């Protein structure tokens, strides 16, 4: 009854975060109702995502001609203060208050098991190499900006242990963000306070 192109769309889009089969079905029919021009515009927007690259320093996504994102290539950003975040959306949210002038490391989505995945270990090793090469083996401060949940606290502890000796101090965001809350959904004022009151 449902044509194959729609079934395929539902199958692909229902795998995205917060979109199940029902939401994907509604989305498909909404896009079709917008007409061919609407479909072509959407297809072009998705296709353009292929042009993006991952920063070789912090692993944030960018479209610069060189291999570094605009934060890592900005000479006015402090190299020796590094904030570790879980997701790209956390970095975007933490940039919004304009209270942080250091660099980042996007670690990737953490599991609830408290075990770092091989990709996350590689990214932490990349950070250690950067600190050895660019900062004479020690950063001024590493801020572990992981969501203040039970498993977030466990992962933050593991990350802090992993980076012991690579920074004069390792801190967490201040508890302006409520326990169980998520960085991505926090407002600018809360994030600004969390940055200022880091512990």
C-alpha positions, 0 to 999 in steps of 0.5 A: 500500500505504501510506495517503496520510496516512502518505505525506504525514507521511513526506514532511514529517517526512523533511525535518527534520534527522536524520530520513530517510524510514525514521525518519519511517516508524517515527515515523508508525507509533509515533504511530498505535500510541499512539492518537487521543489521542496523535495529537491531543496531538501535533497540538496541540503542533505547532499551538501553535508558530504562536503563537511570535514572533521577537525584534526584537533578537536573533532568538531565538524567544519567546512574550512579549506584547511584541516582545522575548524574555525575555533582551533585555527583562531590564534586568539583562542587559548591553546592551554585551556581545553574543554572536553564535551560529549557531542557537537551540540554541547560545543555549540551550546557552550559557545553561545554565552561567549564566556569561554576562550579556550579550545575543545575536544569532542569525545563522542557519545558516551555509554552508560557502562562507564567504559570508553569506546576505542574512538574515544580512547583514540581522541583522548590519545590525540589530545595527549599528543597535542599537549605533549607537542604544543604545550610542553606536556601540560595544559593549564586546565582541562574542563570535563564538560560532561552532562551531570547525570549518574553515568556522566559523573562516572565517565567524567571520573574515568576521563579525568583519571585518563588525563592525570598529569597532562594538566595543572588542573582538571575541573568540571562545570559548576552545577549551574546545570541541574543534575540529570540535565543536558548541556544541549538544552540549557539556556545561555545564562545557566551555561555561563554560570556553569562555566564561571563556577566550574569546580 
